[in-house]
Amino acid sequence: MAGGPVVRSFVSVGLAVVAVLASAGVSLPTGSDPPDPLAEFVEQKPAWAACAQELECATVVAPLDYQDPAAGRISLSVSRKKASGVRRGVLVVNPGGPGGSGLGMPAFFANSALGRAYDLIGFDPRGVGGSTALTCRSVPEIATTDSRPPDSEFAKWAAEARAAEEACEQSGGGIRRFVNTANTARDVDVIRAVLGEQKINYLGFSYGTYLGAVYGSLFPQRLDRSVLDSAVHPERLWHGQLKSQAVATRHNVELWAAWVAQGNGAAKLGASPADVLATVEKVAARLAVAPVGGHDRTEFDAAVGVGARFRPLWTDLAAIVSDLDGGADPRRSVELSARMADSARAELRPGVYDAVTCEADWPRDLEGYYEEMRVFRDRYPYGFGVLRAAPTACTFRTFTPPEPMVALRRDGYPVGVVVQAEGDTQTQYESGPAMAARLGDNLITVLDEGKHGIYGTGNACVDAAVDRYLVDGVLPGSSHTCPGDPRPDAARASAGSVESFLDGIDHGVTR
């Protein structure tokens, strides 16, 4: 059934063309195939030219609506870095988002084993960057950013989400309803055809894992090796995925509290995990009344979420809590905590996020959202947990998606690899095993690790396993494990090392 709706729609268009020709008195040879409605797109000859980061770039034209290819066209910006060694094909790389630009991805992997074996292909998905862009107007802030908002603020959060949807409806033009995962996957197949390749290999991160799974479900005969790093949950698209982020963040905080209670972190915050969390809550309550250096409870809650997620920051998070609890001069801790809070905010809203996540149906009952917001405010305050339960623009979706979401399956392409970190908050650990089970792929679990997107960021075990699979075709074990970043020693990390780590988060290197 892979690609069924698309194939049927293409056939319907072809038959309609035949009927029009017949009514005009044009005869066709008996038994001839109807014209290919995608011929003008798949037969393009791209004009490659040098672009940034020592890459080649080209523009490819694709249909706006694959069910009616003649109705309009969009452009796709594509980048390429040719293999520097023995070439085994092309590898399409997507960084995720939804809404992430992928043009620079070939440069990121150019000097790796992948760059020697593959022509590396990046692209800006439809709606993003150098491709035909989907632009939505910004709206004035109605609600106050608060990690623990009172009930009286909930309606303002809903009003802001409604305003965001209305602004996007007014400025999204005719392309918005066609910016979805299925059409982006079809764009990838047009790129494949334009490159003159029978098959592609694929590496996707975060949302890019879902895009890869959809591509394989629609075009199984066109996909060879695939790696899905930090997978979304195939059964939580997309409202449930957001709520799971808050649960995963809380789990990391509890792990950190247990670690501190065992005498780690050089800060005496409590003799048990519950005592440590009580100290965290005491600091949060104090900051709600009397912020320190402009650092309030919301900033602190966000910092706790980020600091607990990344194991190398555990010592410094303990020091921050201790300093703000009155143990020392809090100025350095306030600065580091603010950096962590900024990192938490940076994860909240990329690019065309709303357009893509609105491909799924969201609950419409506001009282149901408010009830969940109360629970998440109290149980999951760290890392903006309440925001994960709040209404979004998709709650007020003003358009009807042009098609149902694609049923994910692997039927006709080789066994792939899913990589998932235990402490990932953006795509929670259980998402990896669920995606691997759905597709029948092998799973690499990264133990005691909070990063999102592991391959290519310095984990030697993951890099070796993925390289051996993508380059040599050798699969890791069905349930392979790799260690994550080690937990810190009890001695406090230096300011320079912490700031370097946070710079990595800010620039997406740590993902």
C-alpha positions as CSV (number, residue, x, y, z in Angstrom):
1,M,0.0,0.0,0.0
2,A,3.0,2.3,0.2
3,G,2.4,5.4,-1.9
4,G,-1.2,4.2,-2.6
5,P,-3.0,7.5,-2.3
6,V,-0.4,9.3,-4.4
7,V,-0.3,6.6,-7.1
8,R,-4.1,6.6,-7.3
9,S,-4.2,10.4,-7.6
10,F,-1.6,10.4,-10.3
11,V,-3.5,7.8,-12.2
12,S,-6.7,9.8,-11.8
13,V,-5.0,12.8,-13.3
14,G,-3.7,10.8,-16.1
15,L,-7.1,9.3,-16.9
16,A,-8.6,12.8,-16.9
17,V,-6.0,14.0,-19.4
18,V,-6.9,11.0,-21.7
19,A,-10.6,11.9,-21.4
20,V,-10.0,15.5,-22.4
21,L,-7.9,14.5,-25.4
22,A,-10.5,12.0,-26.5
23,S,-13.3,14.6,-26.3
24,A,-11.2,16.9,-28.4
25,G,-10.9,14.3,-31.1
26,V,-7.3,13.4,-30.5
27,S,-6.7,9.7,-30.8
28,L,-4.2,7.8,-28.7
29,P,-2.5,4.5,-29.7
30,T,-4.4,1.5,-28.2
31,G,-2.8,0.4,-25.0
32,S,-0.6,3.5,-24.5
33,D,0.1,4.6,-20.9
34,P,-1.3,8.0,-19.8
35,P,1.2,10.8,-19.7
36,D,3.2,11.1,-16.4
37,P,1.9,14.1,-14.6
38,L,5.3,14.5,-12.9
39,A,7.4,14.2,-16.0
40,E,8.3,17.9,-16.1
41,F,9.5,17.8,-12.5
42,V,11.5,14.5,-12.5
43,E,13.2,15.3,-15.8
44,Q,14.7,18.6,-14.7
45,K,18.4,19.2,-15.2
46,P,19.5,21.3,-12.2
47,A,22.1,24.0,-12.7
48,W,24.7,23.4,-9.9
49,A,26.8,26.4,-8.8
50,A,29.2,27.0,-5.9
51,C,27.6,28.2,-2.7
52,A,28.5,28.6,0.9
53,Q,30.6,26.2,2.9
54,E,32.3,24.8,-0.2
55,L,29.1,23.2,-1.4
56,E,27.2,23.1,-4.7
57,C,23.6,24.4,-4.7
58,A,20.8,24.2,-7.2
59,T,17.1,25.0,-7.4
60,V,14.6,22.3,-8.1
61,V,10.9,22.9,-9.0
62,A,8.2,20.7,-7.4
63,P,4.4,20.6,-7.5
64,L,2.6,22.6,-4.8
65,D,-0.1,19.9,-4.7
66,Y,0.9,16.4,-5.8
67,Q,-2.8,15.5,-6.2
68,D,-3.0,18.3,-8.9
69,P,0.6,18.8,-10.2
70,A,-0.5,21.4,-12.7
71,A,-2.1,23.6,-10.1
72,G,1.0,25.4,-9.0
73,R,4.8,25.0,-8.4
74,I,7.2,25.7,-5.6
75,S,11.0,25.9,-5.6
76,L,13.3,23.8,-3.4
77,S,16.9,24.8,-2.5
78,V,19.2,21.8,-2.7
79,S,22.9,21.5,-1.7
80,R,25.4,18.8,-2.5
81,K,28.9,17.7,-1.4
82,K,30.3,15.0,-3.7
83,A,31.9,12.0,-2.2
84,S,35.6,12.4,-1.6
85,G,36.3,8.6,-1.8
86,V,34.8,5.5,-3.3
87,R,31.2,6.5,-3.9
88,R,28.3,4.2,-3.1
89,G,25.4,6.6,-3.8
90,V,23.7,9.6,-2.3
91,L,22.8,10.3,1.3
92,V,20.0,12.7,2.0
93,V,20.3,14.4,5.4
94,N,17.5,16.3,7.3
95,P,18.2,18.1,10.6
96,G,14.6,18.1,11.9
97,G,12.4,20.9,13.2
98,P,9.8,20.9,11.7
99,G,11.2,23.9,9.9
100,G,15.0,23.3,10.1
101,S,17.1,24.3,7.2
102,G,19.2,21.4,5.8
103,L,21.3,23.2,3.3
104,G,24.4,23.2,5.6
105,M,24.2,19.5,6.6
106,P,26.5,18.2,3.8
107,A,29.2,20.6,5.1
108,F,28.7,19.3,8.6
109,F,29.5,15.7,7.6
110,A,31.8,16.4,4.7
111,N,35.0,15.3,6.4
112,S,33.5,12.2,8.0
113,A,33.3,8.6,6.8
114,L,29.9,9.5,5.2
115,G,31.5,12.3,3.2
116,R,34.0,9.9,1.7
117,A,31.4,7.3,0.7
118,Y,28.4,9.4,-0.3
119,D,27.3,12.4,-2.2
120,L,25.8,14.3,0.7
121,I,22.5,16.0,-0.1
122,G,20.9,18.7,1.9
123,F,17.8,20.8,1.2
124,D,15.5,23.4,2.7
125,P,12.1,21.7,3.0
126,R,9.0,23.4,1.4
127,G,8.2,26.5,3.5
128,V,11.7,26.9,4.8
129,G,14.6,29.3,4.0
130,G,15.7,29.3,0.4
131,S,12.8,27.2,-0.7
132,T,9.4,28.7,-1.3
133,A,8.9,30.1,2.2
134,L,5.9,30.0,4.4
135,T,5.8,33.2,6.4
136,C,3.4,33.9,9.2
137,R,3.1,37.3,10.8
138,S,4.1,37.6,14.5
139,V,1.4,38.5,17.0
140,P,1.7,40.7,20.1
141,E,2.4,38.9,23.3
142,I,-0.9,38.5,25.2
143,A,0.1,36.0,28.0
144,T,3.0,36.5,30.3
145,T,5.8,33.9,30.0
146,D,5.4,32.0,33.3
147,S,6.4,28.5,34.2
148,R,3.6,28.3,36.8
149,P,0.8,30.6,35.6
150,P,-2.3,31.1,37.7
151,D,-5.6,29.8,36.3
152,S,-6.6,33.4,35.5
153,E,-3.8,33.5,32.8
154,F,-4.9,30.3,30.9
155,A,-7.4,32.1,28.7
156,K,-4.7,34.6,27.7
157,W,-2.5,31.6,26.6
158,A,-5.4,30.4,24.5
159,A,-6.1,33.8,23.0
160,E,-2.4,34.1,22.0
161,A,-2.6,30.7,20.3
162,R,-5.8,31.7,18.5
163,A,-4.2,35.0,17.4
164,A,-1.2,33.1,16.0
165,E,-3.4,30.9,13.9
166,E,-5.4,33.8,12.6
167,A,-2.2,35.7,11.7
168,C,-0.9,32.6,9.8
169,E,-4.2,32.2,8.0
170,Q,-3.9,35.8,6.8
171,S,-0.3,35.6,5.7
172,G,0.2,31.9,4.8
173,G,-1.2,32.3,1.3
174,G,-2.2,29.3,-0.7
175,I,0.7,27.2,0.3
176,R,0.1,26.6,4.0
177,R,-2.2,23.6,3.8
178,F,0.3,21.9,1.5
179,V,3.2,22.3,3.9
180,N,3.1,18.8,5.5
181,T,5.3,15.8,5.9
182,A,3.8,13.7,3.1
183,N,4.4,16.4,0.5
184,T,7.9,17.0,1.8
185,A,8.6,13.3,1.4
186,R,7.4,13.5,-2.2
187,D,9.7,16.5,-2.7
188,V,12.6,14.3,-1.6
189,D,11.6,11.8,-4.3
190,V,11.6,14.5,-6.9
191,I,15.1,15.5,-5.7
192,R,16.1,11.8,-6.0
193,A,14.8,11.6,-9.6
194,V,16.4,14.9,-10.6
195,L,19.8,13.6,-9.2
196,G,19.3,10.6,-11.5
197,E,19.4,8.1,-8.6
198,Q,17.3,4.9,-8.4
199,K,17.6,4.9,-4.6
200,I,18.6,7.2,-1.8
201,N,20.1,6.6,1.6
202,Y,18.8,8.7,4.4
203,L,19.9,10.2,7.7
204,G,17.3,12.2,9.7
205,F,17.4,13.8,13.1
206,S,14.3,14.5,15.4
207,Y,11.4,15.5,13.1
208,G,13.6,14.3,10.3
209,T,13.1,10.7,11.6
210,Y,9.4,11.0,11.0
211,L,10.0,12.5,7.5
212,G,12.3,9.5,6.8
213,A,9.7,7.0,8.0
214,V,7.1,8.7,5.8
215,Y,9.4,8.6,2.8
216,G,10.0,4.9,3.3
217,S,6.3,4.2,3.7
218,L,5.4,6.1,0.5
219,F,8.5,5.0,-1.6
220,P,9.9,1.8,-0.2
221,Q,11.4,0.8,-3.5
222,R,13.4,4.1,-3.5
223,L,15.0,3.8,-0.1
224,D,18.2,1.9,0.7
225,R,19.9,2.4,4.1
226,S,18.3,4.7,6.7
227,V,19.3,6.0,10.1
228,L,16.7,7.8,12.3
229,D,18.4,9.6,15.2
230,S,16.2,10.8,18.1
231,A,13.0,9.5,16.7
232,V,9.5,11.0,17.3
233,H,6.9,8.6,18.7
234,P,4.8,7.2,15.8
235,E,1.7,7.2,18.0
236,R,2.0,10.7,19.5
237,L,1.8,13.0,16.5
238,W,1.8,15.7,17.6
239,H,-0.1,16.8,20.8
240,G,1.1,13.8,22.7
241,Q,4.7,14.3,21.7
242,L,4.7,17.8,23.3
243,K,3.2,16.6,26.6
244,S,5.8,13.8,26.8
245,Q,8.6,16.4,26.7
246,A,7.4,17.7,30.1
247,V,7.4,14.1,31.6
248,A,10.9,13.4,30.3
249,T,12.2,16.7,31.7
250,R,10.8,15.8,35.1
251,H,12.4,12.4,35.0
252,N,15.8,13.9,34.4
253,V,15.3,16.3,37.3
254,E,14.5,13.3,39.5
255,L,17.7,11.5,38.4
256,W,19.7,14.6,39.1
257,A,18.2,14.9,42.6
258,A,19.0,11.3,43.4
259,W,22.6,11.9,42.2
260,V,23.0,15.0,44.4
261,A,21.5,13.2,47.4
262,Q,24.2,10.6,47.1
263,G,26.8,13.2,47.9
264,N,27.7,14.4,44.4
265,G,27.8,17.9,43.1
266,A,29.7,19.4,46.1
267,A,26.5,21.0,47.3
268,K,24.5,19.9,50.3
269,L,20.9,20.2,49.1
270,G,19.3,17.2,51.0
271,A,19.9,13.7,52.2
272,S,17.3,12.2,49.9
273,P,16.0,12.9,46.4
274,A,12.8,14.3,48.0
275,D,14.8,16.6,50.2
276,V,16.8,17.9,47.2
277,L,13.6,18.6,45.2
278,A,12.2,20.3,48.3
279,T,15.2,22.6,48.3
280,V,14.6,23.3,44.6
281,E,11.0,24.2,45.3
282,K,12.1,26.4,48.2
283,V,14.4,28.4,45.9
284,A,11.6,28.6,43.3
285,A,9.1,29.9,45.8
286,R,11.6,32.5,47.0
287,L,12.4,33.7,43.5
288,A,8.7,34.0,42.7
289,V,8.5,36.7,45.5
290,A,12.0,38.2,45.2
291,P,13.9,37.7,42.0
292,V,17.7,37.8,42.3
293,G,19.5,40.0,39.7
294,G,16.5,39.9,37.4
295,H,16.4,36.1,37.7
296,D,12.9,35.0,38.6
297,R,11.1,31.7,39.2
298,T,10.4,31.1,35.5
299,E,14.1,31.6,34.6
300,F,15.0,29.2,37.4
301,D,12.5,26.5,36.4
302,A,13.8,26.6,32.8
303,A,17.4,26.3,34.0
304,V,16.6,23.3,36.2
305,G,15.1,21.6,33.2
306,V,18.1,22.2,30.9
307,G,20.7,21.6,33.7
308,A,19.2,18.2,34.6
309,R,19.0,17.1,31.0
310,F,22.7,17.4,30.2
311,R,24.8,15.3,32.6
312,P,28.0,17.5,32.2
313,L,26.0,20.3,33.8
314,W,24.8,18.4,36.9
315,T,27.5,19.7,39.2
316,D,26.8,23.3,38.1
317,L,23.1,22.9,38.5
318,A,23.7,21.8,42.1
319,A,25.9,24.8,42.7
320,I,23.3,27.2,41.2
321,V,20.6,25.8,43.5
322,S,23.0,26.0,46.5
323,D,24.0,29.6,45.7
324,L,20.5,30.8,45.2
325,D,19.5,29.0,48.4
326,G,21.8,31.4,50.2
327,G,25.1,29.5,50.4
328,A,27.3,32.0,48.4
329,D,27.5,35.0,46.1
330,P,24.8,34.1,43.5
331,R,26.0,36.3,40.7
332,R,27.9,33.7,38.7
333,S,25.1,31.2,39.3
334,V,22.5,33.7,38.1
335,E,24.5,34.2,34.9
336,L,24.8,30.5,34.2
337,S,21.2,29.8,35.1
338,A,20.1,32.5,32.6
339,R,22.2,30.8,29.9
340,M,20.5,27.5,30.6
341,A,17.1,29.2,30.6
342,D,17.8,30.8,27.2
343,S,18.7,27.3,25.9
344,A,15.3,26.1,27.0
345,R,13.5,28.9,25.2
346,A,15.5,28.2,22.0
347,E,13.8,24.8,21.8
348,L,10.3,26.0,21.8
349,R,9.4,27.1,18.2
350,P,11.3,26.5,15.0
351,G,10.3,27.7,11.5
352,V,7.1,26.2,10.0
353,Y,6.4,24.2,13.1
354,D,2.8,25.1,13.3
355,A,2.0,24.3,9.7
356,V,3.5,20.8,9.9
357,T,2.2,19.8,13.3
358,C,-1.3,20.9,12.3
359,E,-1.3,18.0,9.8
360,A,-2.7,16.1,12.8
361,D,-5.9,16.8,14.6
362,W,-5.7,18.5,18.0
363,P,-8.3,18.6,20.8
364,R,-10.5,21.6,20.5
365,D,-12.0,21.7,24.0
366,L,-10.3,24.5,25.9
367,E,-11.4,23.3,29.3
368,G,-9.6,20.0,28.7
369,Y,-6.4,22.0,28.0
370,Y,-6.9,24.1,31.1
371,E,-7.3,20.9,33.2
372,E,-4.1,19.5,31.9
373,M,-2.3,22.8,32.3
374,R,-3.1,22.7,36.1
375,V,-1.6,19.2,36.3
376,F,1.5,20.1,34.3
377,R,2.1,23.4,36.1
378,D,2.2,21.6,39.5
379,R,3.9,18.3,38.4
380,Y,6.1,19.4,35.6
381,P,7.2,23.0,36.2
382,Y,10.8,22.6,34.9
383,G,11.7,23.4,31.4
384,F,8.4,25.2,30.6
385,G,6.4,22.0,31.2
386,V,3.1,23.8,31.4
387,L,3.6,25.1,27.8
388,R,3.5,21.5,26.6
389,A,0.0,21.1,27.8
390,A,-1.3,24.5,26.6
391,P,-3.4,25.3,23.5
392,T,-1.4,25.9,20.3
393,A,-2.3,27.4,16.9
394,C,-3.3,23.9,15.9
395,T,-6.0,23.9,18.5
396,F,-7.7,26.6,16.4
397,R,-6.7,25.2,13.0
398,T,-8.4,27.1,10.2
399,F,-7.7,24.8,7.3
400,T,-8.6,21.2,6.5
401,P,-5.5,19.0,5.7
402,P,-5.6,17.8,2.1
403,E,-5.1,14.2,3.1
404,P,-4.8,11.8,6.1
405,M,-1.5,11.3,7.7
406,V,0.6,8.5,6.2
407,A,0.5,5.1,7.9
408,L,4.0,4.2,8.8
409,R,5.4,0.8,7.8
410,R,8.6,-0.7,6.4
411,D,7.8,-3.0,3.5
412,G,10.3,-3.3,0.7
413,Y,13.4,-1.5,2.0
414,P,16.3,-2.8,4.1
415,V,16.4,-2.9,7.9
416,G,17.4,0.5,9.2
417,V,18.8,1.9,12.5
418,V,17.1,4.0,15.2
419,V,19.3,5.9,17.7
420,Q,17.7,7.1,20.9
421,A,19.1,8.7,24.1
422,E,17.6,7.7,27.5
423,G,17.4,11.3,28.8
424,D,16.3,13.1,25.6
425,T,13.5,15.5,26.4
426,Q,12.6,16.7,22.9
427,T,11.9,13.2,21.6
428,Q,11.6,11.0,24.7
429,Y,13.4,7.7,25.0
430,E,10.3,5.5,24.6
431,S,9.8,7.1,21.1
432,G,12.9,5.3,19.8
433,P,11.8,1.7,20.7
434,A,8.3,2.5,19.5
435,M,9.6,3.7,16.1
436,A,12.0,0.8,15.8
437,A,9.2,-1.6,16.6
438,R,6.9,0.0,14.1
439,L,9.4,-0.2,11.3
440,G,11.2,-3.4,12.3
441,D,14.5,-1.5,12.6
442,N,17.4,-2.1,15.0
443,L,17.8,0.2,18.0
444,I,20.8,1.8,19.5
445,T,20.2,3.1,23.0
446,V,22.5,5.7,24.4
447,L,22.6,5.1,28.1
448,D,22.2,7.9,30.7
449,E,22.4,10.7,28.1
450,G,20.2,13.8,27.6
451,K,21.4,14.9,24.1
452,H,19.0,15.2,21.2
453,G,20.7,14.1,18.1
454,I,23.7,11.9,18.9
455,Y,25.4,10.9,15.6
456,G,28.2,13.2,14.6
457,T,28.5,15.0,18.0
458,G,31.4,13.1,19.5
459,N,29.9,9.9,20.8
460,A,32.5,7.4,19.5
461,C,30.4,4.4,20.0
462,V,27.4,5.7,18.1
463,D,29.5,7.2,15.3
464,A,31.3,3.8,14.8
465,A,28.1,1.8,14.7
466,V,26.3,4.2,12.3
467,D,29.3,4.5,10.1
468,R,29.7,0.7,9.9
469,Y,26.1,0.4,8.9
470,L,25.8,3.3,6.4
471,V,29.2,2.7,4.8
472,D,29.7,-1.0,5.0
473,G,26.1,-2.2,5.4
474,V,26.8,-4.0,8.7
475,L,23.9,-3.6,11.2
476,P,24.5,-3.2,14.9
477,G,22.7,-5.6,17.3
478,S,19.0,-5.5,17.4
479,S,19.2,-3.8,20.9
480,H,22.6,-2.2,20.8
481,T,23.8,0.1,23.6
482,C,26.3,2.9,23.8
483,P,27.4,5.0,26.8
484,G,26.5,8.7,27.0
485,D,28.4,11.6,28.3
486,P,29.8,10.7,31.8
487,R,28.3,12.2,34.9
488,P,30.7,14.8,36.4
489,D,33.0,14.3,39.3
490,A,32.0,15.8,42.6
491,A,34.4,18.7,42.0
492,R,32.7,21.7,40.5
493,A,33.3,22.2,36.8
494,S,35.0,25.3,35.6
495,A,33.1,28.3,34.3
496,G,34.9,28.0,31.0
497,S,33.9,24.4,30.4
498,V,30.2,25.0,31.3
499,E,30.0,28.1,29.1
500,S,31.6,26.1,26.2
501,F,29.0,23.4,26.6
502,L,26.2,26.0,26.6
503,D,27.7,27.6,23.5
504,G,27.4,24.1,21.9
505,I,23.7,23.9,22.8
506,D,23.1,27.5,21.5
507,H,24.7,26.6,18.1
508,G,22.9,23.3,17.7
509,V,26.1,21.2,18.0
510,T,24.8,19.4,21.1
511,R,21.3,19.2,19.7
